[in-house]
Amino acid sequence: MISRRRRDYSSTTGRVSEVRFKRAAEALGFDVAKSSKGSDIHHHIDFHMTMGNKTWSVDVKGNNLPDEIWCEFKNVHGRDGWMRGRASIIAFEMPEEGGFCVVNRDKLLEWCNENISDVLVDSKDMAYKKKYTRANRKDVVTKIYLDDLRSIESFRVWKYRTA
């Protein structure tokens, strides 16, 4: 079970990442609106963005270790994880890149389906390009690196707003 302290920490850092993302997207000219709590929880959508007559939904991922990205197939309840959510874009906060690494969620899922082994491991040290689950949990995740993300055609870096 996740501790209250860890949950509070994750919630706080997630909110900070969301504020940074909103500012970065607005600096690029997007209109950005926070999603409903229901969309956030059930559909893995943090924001809706528009530019002209185009719209996108975004799931923001903060609290990443340098160069390390964890992709969620199933959440801790055994339900579809954010990779199978309804967001059109995933934005990973990567301070070492000076902002957010942004990819199309469908393209990321496609990449993972092609490159992640169905081998299930029980150690996060062995989770690179393998499916990992924690003891007594129902989640299934995998670890990839920033260079893996860069290989996806839709990959972009959105810099932090500087002014």
GINORBEL-V34420 format. One record per run of one state. SS is the DSSP state (alpha for helix, beta for strand, coil for the rest). FROM is the first residue (numbers start at 0). TO is the last residue. If there is no record, write none. Layout:
# GINORBEL-V34420
ss={SS SS}
from={FROM FROM}
to={TO TO}
This chain:
# GINORBEL-V34420
ss={coil alpha coil beta coil alpha coil beta coil beta coil beta coil beta coil alpha coil beta alpha coil beta alpha coil beta coil alpha coil beta coil beta coil beta alpha coil beta coil}
from={0 3 27 30 34 36 43 46 51 53 61 67 74 79 80 81 84 88 94 97 98 104 115 116 121 123 126 127 128 129 132 139 145 150 155 159}
to={2 26 29 33 35 42 45 50 52 60 66 73 78 79 80 83 87 93 96 97 103 114 115 120 122 125 126 127 128 131 138 144 149 154 158 162}
